[in-house]
Amino acid sequence: METIYLTVVLSPLIAAVVAGLFGRQIGRKGAHTITILGVGIACLLSLYTLFGLISGSIEPYNDTIYQWMAVGGVNMEVGFLVDNLTAMMMVVVTFVSLMVHIYTIGYMHDDPGYQRFFSYISLFTFAMLMLVMSNNFLQLFFGWEAVGLVSYLLIGFWYKRPTAIFANMKAFIVNRVGDFGFLLGIAALLMFTGSLDYAETFAVADQIAAAEINILGDSSWSLLTVACICLFIGAMGKSAQVPLHVWLPDSMEGPTPISALIHAATMVTAGVFMVARMSPLFELSEAALTFVIVIGATTALFTGFMGLVQNDIKRVVAYSTLSQLGYMTVALGASAYAAGVYHLMTHAFFKALLFLAAGSVIIGLHHEQDMRKMGGLKKYMPITYWTSLAGSLALIGFPGTAGFFSKDALIIAVGNSTIAGSSYAFFCVMAGVFITALYSFRLFFLVFHGNERIDEDARHHLHESPWVVTVPLVLLAIPSLIIGWPTIGPALFGDFFEGAIYVAPAHDVLAQIDYHGALDFALHGFASPVLYLALGGVATAWYLYLENPLFLKGLRENSAIAGPLAAVQRLLENKYYLDDFNEQVLARASRLLGQGLWRGGDAAVIDGLLVNGSANAMGWMAGKIRNIQTGYLYHYAFAMVIGLCAVIAWFIW
C-alpha cells in the first residue's frame, strides 16, 4: 500500500512540475491533460483506498516513509496515516479537484496564464493530500503552510489587478497570525512529549492533561488546554473563524475555480479536519471545547448576516462558506466530531457546485458578477439553473439532500451537548438556518427568476455554458442530492470513524440521537422546526425579491425605521468594521512599531552608534595619532628610548 499512497501524493506533484516548468513546450492541451491525468489517478486510488478500508480488504496504515533528520532525539519524518477519516478526505480533495480541473478548461479558456493556473491547482492538490495523509506534526505543518502558499499564488493569480494583490497579501498575513498560534501548539506538545508523531502524542494524552505550564509569571495553566487552544487558533486562520475570517471574502478576487477548490471544499476545511484528528487531545480539555464551540457559533450566525447585503454573486457564496464552516466548528466543540467532518464532506460537494454554478453565470454574462444586473436566467441556462437549485436545497438542508442529513444531525447533537456555551451555540445554529435560507434563495431568485436586468449586449450572446463547465456541475449535483442516504448510518451512527476519532463517553452526543435508518431520519425532518425555519427563509426571500420587491424600498422610506435599518445595513456592508479596525489600528500600529524600530534601532543604534559610530571613533583617534607622526628621526629615537624605559620599569615593578 505504500506505493499506492506515494502515487496518490506524487501524481499531482509531478503533473504540477511538468505543467509549470514545461508549459510552453507542451502547450495548453498538454498542461490540462497531464494535470487532469495526475489528479484523476490520485482520485481513483483514493476511491480504491476508501472502499478497501470499508470492506476490510485494506488495513489502516501508519508508518514512516522516510526519515530525513534527527535532532536531539526528535525524528523529522515523512509518513502516512491512512484510516477512514483520511480516506474520506482524500476522496473529497481529489474528486473536487478533478471537477475543478475539468471546469477550468472552459472557464480559463482565454487566459494567458492557462498553463500556470493548471500547475498551481495541481500543486495545491498535492499540498492538501500531504496535509490530510500526514502521521506527524511536522508533515502536517508542511502541508498546512504549502496550501497557504499556493492559496496566496492563486488568489493573486491576476497579479496586474491591485485588488487581487491586496487580497492575497491580506490572506497571507491573516493566516500567518493563525499559523503562529498553530506552531506554538505544536511546540507545546513537542516540549512535553519529545515527539512529533501523532500516535506517540495521543498515547500520553492523559499525562499532558495533568501537566501544567507557567504563563505570565506565577499563573499555572493546563498544558493541554494551552496547546489545544493554540492549535485551534491555527484552525481559526485556515478555516476562517471570527475574527480571523476577514481574508476569505476578499479572496474572491481570484478566478472562480479556485473559489470552489480552495475556499469551499479543501483548504478552508483543513482546520476542521485537524481538530477532528486531534480529538484525543481536545476531549480532555473542556475549556478548549468551550472556546471552539463559542467561536464556531459566532461565526455561523454573524457571518451569515453579512451574506444578506452582498450583491456580488461570488461573495454571497463566500459568506455562506464562512457560516457553514462555523457549523462544522460548532459540531467539533460539542464533541460531535463525526458530524463536523460529515458536514465537511457533504458541504464540499454542494458548495463547490454553487461556486462553479456562479462561475457559469459569470461566463454567460461576460464576467458580470453583480446580481442586480441579472435576473430571468432560467430560460437561458437550464443546466446551471437546475444544478444551482440542487446546491441551494442541499445548503439549506431540505430533507433528503446531503446537506439535510449532515446539518440536522449536527444541530441535534449541539442541542444534546452539555459543554459550556452549547446553549448559545444552539441558538446561533438555529437562527442561522433561517438566515442561510434567506441569503441562498435571495441569490437564486435574483439570478434566475424575476425581471431580466441584463445588459443588451450580454443578452444577445447569452447561452448555456460549454460541456466542460456543465458536466462538473452535474457530477457535483448528484452527490449533493443523494450522498447522504448511504453514508449517514455508518458515518454518524456506525463505526466508520472508529479508531480515527475519539469521543469521551460523557461527551458522546451523537449516541443520544434515536436513529432508525436514513428514511426515518428524512421523514422526521419534515416534523422538525429546522425545516420550517428554512422554509420561512425561502418564503421571505420569495416575498422580498419576487412577489413584492417594493416592500424593502418602502421600509427604507419609512421615517420610523429607516434610520435603524440603514444603520444595520451599514454595519453589515462594512463587515462589522473589522477591516477598518485591522487596517486603522492593528496595521497602523504595526507600521508605527516598524518605523520606530527602523529609526530608533536600525538607523540610530545599529547604523548610527555601532557601525558609523565605531568608524567615526576610529577616524577621530587616527586624527589625534596622526599629530605625533612628525617625520623627524630624533623624535622617533626619543620615543623608542622612553618606551624602552617604560618596559624595563614594568618588568622591575
N, C-alpha and C positions, 0 to 999 in steps of 0.2 A: 504493500500500500504506500510505502514511502515514495516510490517512483510516481505513483498517481498524484500524490499530494504535491510533489515537486512540479509535476507537469501543470497542475492547476494554477500555481502561482507564477511559473516561469513563462507559460504560453502568452499571457497578456504583456509581460515584460519584454519578451523578445520581439513581439509584434510592435510594441511602442518604440523600441530602439530602431527597428528597421524603418518604420514609417517616419520617425523623427530625423534620423541621420541620412536616410537614402530616399527621402520623399521625392526629390526632383527626378531621381533615376527611375523610380517605379511608377511615378505619376499618381494621379488622383485615384484611378481604379485600383492600382496596386496597393495604395495606402488603405483604402477601406476594405479591400479584400483580405489583406493579411491581418488587419486588426479584428475584423469580424470573425475570421477563422480562429485567431488566438483566443478570443473571448468565447466563441462557440465551443471550442474544445474544453475550456475551463467549465463552461456551463454543463456540458454533457457529463463530464467526470464528476462534477458536484452532484448532479442528479443521481448518478450511479452510486456515489458515496451515501447520499441520504437514504435511498431505497435499500441499500445494503445494510445500513445501520438499523433501519426499521424492521427489516426481515430477519436480522440476526446473522446474515451471511458475512458481515463485516463487523469486527470488534472495534470498540473505541480505541483510539490511538493517542499515545502521549509519549513522545520520545524526542531526543536531541538529534538534529540532522548534522550540525556542525558546531564545534566549539572554536571560536576564533581568538579568545583571550581569557586568561585567568589572572585576576589581580586581587591580592590579599585574601585568597580563598573564595572570591566571588567569581563564578563562571559566567562569561559572556557567550551566549549560545544562540544559535538559530534552531528552533524546534517547533513542532506542531502538536497541538492538542485538538483532535478531531473527535467530537462527540455529537450528539443530536443537535445541541444548541449551535455548535459551529457549522454543522452540515446545513442546517436551515438557513443560516446567514450566508453561507457560500452560494446556495441556490438563489437566494434573493438578490445578492450582489451581482452574480454573473448573468442571471436571467434579465434583470432590469437593464444591466449594462449592454447586453446583446440587443435588446429592443432599442435602446438609445443609439447604439452604433448604426443599426439599420435606418432608423428615423433620420439620423444626421445626414445620410446621403441626400435626402430631399431638402432638409432644412438649410444645410450649409452649401448647397449646390454651387452657388456663385461666389462663395467667399474665397479670397486669395489665400487665406491661411488654412485651407482644407486639410492638407496632409498634417500640418502641425496640430490641428484640432483632434484628429483621429489618434495621433501619437499621445496627446495629453489624456484623453479619456481612457485609452488602453492602459496608460501608466497609472492612472487613478485606480483602475480595477485591480491592478497588481498590488498597489499600496493597501487597498481596503482588504484584500484577501490576506495579506501578511498580518494585518491587524487582527482579523477575526480568527485566524488559524494559529496565532501565537500561543505558546505554552509558558511564556515568561514575560516579566515586566519590561525587560529591555527591548525585546522584539515588539511588544505592544506599543512602547513609546516610539519606536522607529516607524511603525505603521501609522501611529497617531500623527506624528509630525509630517510624514510623507503625504498623507491625504490632505493635510493642511497646506502644504507647499503646492500640490497640484491644484487644489481649490483656488489658491492665490493666482496661479497662472491662468486658470480658466475664467475666473471672474473678470480678470483684466485682459481677457483674450483680445478684445478690440482695444488695443493699447493706445490708439490715437484719440480715444474718447476720454476727456478729463473725468467724466463721471465714473467711467469704468476703473480708471486708475485710483480714484478716491475710494471706490467701493472695495477694491481688492486690498488696498492698504488698510482700510478700516477692518476688514475681515481678519487680516493678518495680525494687527495689533490687538484686537479684542481676544482672539484665540491665544495670543501669547500670554495674556493675563490669566486665562483659564489654565493654560499649559504649565504656567509657573506653579500653580496650586497642585496640578497633577504630578509634577515632578517632585514636589515636596512630599506628597503622599507616598509615592514610590520610595523616596529616600527614608521616610519614617519606618516603613516596613522593612527595608533593607537594613537599617540600623539595628533593628531588634532581631531579625531572623538570620542575617548574614547571607541571604539567598534571594535571587530574583525569580526563582521557579514558583509557579502557581501552587503546585501540589505541596511543596515543602512549606510554603507560607500558610496555606489552608490547614495543614496538619497541626500547626501550632497556634491556630486562631484563638483558642481558649487562653493560652498564655499571653498573647498580645492583648486580649481584652482585660487581663488582670494587671497589666503593666501601666505605669503612669509616666508622664513626661512633664518637666517643668517648663512653663512658658511664662514670660513676663514676670520674672522674679521668682517668688516662692510659690506661686499658684500651681497646683497639680492638675493635670488634665489626663483623661484616659487616652493612652497612646492610640488605641484602635479607633476611638471617635475622631481624634485629630486626623489620623491617616485617612479614614473614610470620607470625612468632610473635604479634605484636600483633594482626594481622588474625584469626588463629586464636583468640586469647583472646575476641574478639567472637563467633566461631562457638561457642566453648565455652559462652557465656552463652545465645545464641539456640538452639543445638541441644542444650543441657542435657548437657554433658560434665562429668565429675568434675573439680574439686569444685564447679563452678557448676551442678550438676544439681538442687540441692535445691528449686528453686522448682516443678518440673514436677509431682511427685506432689500437692503441696498445691493446685495449680491445678484439681484435680478438683472443687473446691468450686463451680465454675461449672456451668451447665447442660450436659448430656451432648452436645448438638450441637456446642458449641464445643470439647469434648474431641476430637471427630472432626475438626473443621475446622482448629483451631489446633495441637493437641498431638499429632496423628498424621500429618497429611498435608501441612501447608503451613508454618506459621511455624517449627516446630522443625527443618524441613529447610532453612531459609534458609541456615544456616551451611554445610551440606554443599554446597549449590548454589554459595555464594560461593567456597569453596575450589576447587571444580571450575572455576569461571570464572577463578580466579586461577592456574590450573595453569602458565601460562608463567613465573610468579614462583616458585611452590613447587618446581618441578622443578629450579631452580638452587640450592636450599639443602637439602642432606641433613640438616642439623641440624634444620631446621624440619619436614621429613618425619618424622624420628625422634620429635620432640615430638608430632606429630599421631598417629602410629601407637601410641605408648605410652599416650597419653590415651584414644584410642578403644578400645584393648584393655581397659584398666582399666574403662572404662565398660561395655563389652559384658558382661563377666563379673560384676563386683561389684554392679552394679545389678540384674542378673538374679537374684542370690541373694535380694535383698530381696522380689522378687515371690513367693517361696515361702512367706512368712509373713503375707502380706496377706489379710484377709478381706473387704475392700471390693471388689466386683466391678470398679469403675472403676479402683481403684488398682493392681490386678493388671495390667490392660491398660496403665496408665500406666508401670509399671516395665518392662513389655515394650517399650514405646516407647523408654524410655531405653536398654535393651540393644540394640535394633535400630539406634538412632542411633549407638551405639558401633560396630556392624558397619560402617555406612556410613563412619564416620570412619577405621576401620582400613583400609578399601579406599583412601581418599584418601591415607593415609600410605604405603601400599605402591605408590603411583603408579598404582593401578588406578582412576582417576577415573571411567571409564565404568561400571565395576562398582558404584562407590559411588552414582552418580546413577541407575543402573538399578535398584538395590535401593531407592533412594528412591522411584522410580516404582511399583514393584510393592508396596512396603510401604504406600504411600499408599492403595491400594485395599483391601488386606486389613485394615489397621489401622483405617481409617475404618469398615470393615464391622464389626469387632469392637467398636469403641466404640458404634456405633449399635445393634448387637445387644444390648450391655449395657444401653443405654438402653431398648430394647424390653422387656427383662426387668424393668427398674425400673418402667416404666409398668404392666406387667401385675401387679406386686406392690405397687402403690400407693406407689412411691418407696422401697421397701426395697432396700438395697444390700449387706447382709451375706449372704455366700454360705452361712453356717452356718444361715440361715433360708430356704434354698431347697431344691432337690432335686426330681427327678422332673418337671421342667417340659416334657419332650419331648412328652408327650401333650397338653398344654395349648397349646403354642406351637410347632407343627411347622415353620412357615416360619423362625421365629427359630432353631430348633434346627438345621436343615439349613444355613442360611446361616452360622451360628456354626461349624459343623463345617468348612465350606469355608474360612472365615477361619483357623481353627485349624490346618488342614492346610497352608495356604499359609504360615502363620507358622513352623511347624516345618520347612518345606522338604521336604514329601513330594514324591517325584518326579512331575513333570508339572504341578504347580501353579506359579503365578507366583513364589512365594517360593523354590521349589526352584531355578529357573533363575538367579535373581539371587544367592541365598545360596551355592549350591555354587560358582558361578563366582568369587564373591568369596573364598571360603575357599581355593580352589585358587590364586588369584592371590596371596594372602597367603603361602601355602606356597612360592611361587616367588620371593618377594621377597628381596633381599639388603640392604635398608635396615636399619640398626642398630635392634634392638628387634623385628624381624619374627618371631624365634623365640618371644619372649614373646607377641606378638600372635597367632601361630598357635595356641599352647596355649590362650589365652583364648577364641578364637572356637570352637575345637573343644569345649572344656569347656562353652562357652555353648550349644552345640547341645543337649546333654543337659538343661541347666537350663531352656532355653526350652521344650522339650517337656514337662518335668515341671510347670512352673507353668501352662502353657497348658492341659494336659489335667486338671490339678487343678481349675482353674476350670470346665472343660467338664463334668467328671464331677460335681462338687459342685452345679452349677446344674441340669443336665438329666437326670442319672441318680441312682440310689440312692433312699433313702427320702425321702419328702416331709417337709420340716421347715417347712412353710408355715403361716403364721397362718390360722386358720379363716376369718376374715372375708375375707382376701385370696384364699383358695382358692375361696370362694363366687363371687367376681367375676372369677376368673382366666380369661382367654381370649387368643387371638392379637391382636396389635396391629392397628390400622386400616391401610388400604392406603397412606396417606401415610407410614407407617413401614415397612411391609414391602416396598413397591416399591423404595425406595432400597436396602434390604438385598439384594434380588435383583439389582438393577443393579450393585451393587458386588461381589457374589459372582461374577458372570460373569467380569469381568477378573481377579479374584483367582485364578480357576482356569485361565483359558486365555490370558491376555495374553502369557505367556512364550513360547508356541510360535511366533508370527510375528515376535517382536521380538528374541529373544536373538541371532540371527545378525547382523543389521545393527547392533544396538546395541553388542555386545561384540566381535564378530569381523569387523565390516564397517567401512564408512566413515561411519556415521551421525553420529558426533561429530567427524569430520574438520574442522579449521578452528576448532572451538569449544573443543576440549580438546587441550592439547599434552602429550606424554609423551616424555621423552628416550629415545633408543634403548636405552640401558643399563638403563632402568627399566621397559621395556615387558613387564610380567609377563603380561599377557593374551595377548600374541603367543606365549608359550611353551605355551599350552594347545592341545592337539590336538583341534580342533573339526571334526566331520563331520556337522553338522546337529542340529536340535533333538531328533529322535527318538533318535539315537545318544547324545546328551548325557543324555537322560532315562533310557535303558536303562542307561547307565553308572552312573547314580545308584544303581541297585539293588545295585551291587557296591561302592559307596563306604562307607567307615566312618562317614561323616556320617549316612547313613540309619539305621544300626544304633545310633548314639548317640541319635538322635531316637526311634527305636522303643523303646530302653531307657528313655528318659524317659517315654514314653507308658505302657509296661508298669509302670513304678514307680508312676506316678500311679494307674493302674487298681488295682494291688495295695493301695496305701496308703489309697485313698479309696473303693474299691468292694468289692473282694474281702475285704480284712481290715483294716477301719478301726481295729480294736483294737490293731493292731501298734504304731502310734505311741504309743498310751496305755501299752502295755507297756514301750516304750523309756523313756518318761518316769518310769515307776515302778521301773525297774531302777536300783538304787543305784550300780552301777558306772559307768554312762554318763549318769545323769540330770543330774548336775552340769555336765559339759561341754556336754551337749545344751542345757540351759537357758541356759547362758552364751552359746552361739552364737545361740540364738533371741532372747535379749535384745539381743545385738549387732545382729542384723538388724532386729528390731522398732524399735530405737532408731536405725536408719539409720546405723550406724557412729558414732553420737554426733556426726555432723557438724552437725546442727541445734543440739545443745546447745553445741558449740564456737562456732558462729557467734553464737548468742544470748548466751552467757555470757562469751565472750572478745571477739570482734570487735565485736558490737553494744554490749556494755557499755563496752569501751574507747572506741568512737566517742562514746557518750553522755558518758563522763567527759571526753574531749577537748573535746567541745562545751560542756559545763558549765564547764570550765576557761577556754576562750576567751571564754565569755559573762561569767563573773565577773571573770577577770583582764584580758581585753581590752576587752570592751564596757562592763561596769559600772565597772571600776576605771580603765582608761586613757581610753577614749573619752568615756563619760559623766562619770566622776568627775574625771579630770585635765583633759581638753581642754574639754569643754562646761561642766560645773559648775565646774571649776577656774578657767577663764578668767572665768566670771561672778562667782565669789567674789572673784577678784583685783580685778576692776573695782569690785566693791562695797566692798572694803577700801580701795582707792585713793580712791574717791569719798568714803568716810567721813573719810579724812585731809584731803582737799582742802576738804571742807565746813567744816573748822575755821577756815580763813583767810577765809571769807566772813562778815565782821563786820557789814556794812551801814553803816559809817561812811565818809563821803565822804573825809575826810583820810587814812584808811588806803589807799583806792584811789589817791589822788593821790600818796602816798608810794611806793606800789608802781610807779606809772607812771614816776615820776622815776628810781627805782632801775633799772627796765627800760630806760629811755632811756639812762642812763649805761652800762649793760652793752652795749647795741647800739653805742654810739659807741666804747667801748673795743675792741670786737671788730673794728670797721672800722679803727681806728687800728693795732691789732696785726696 
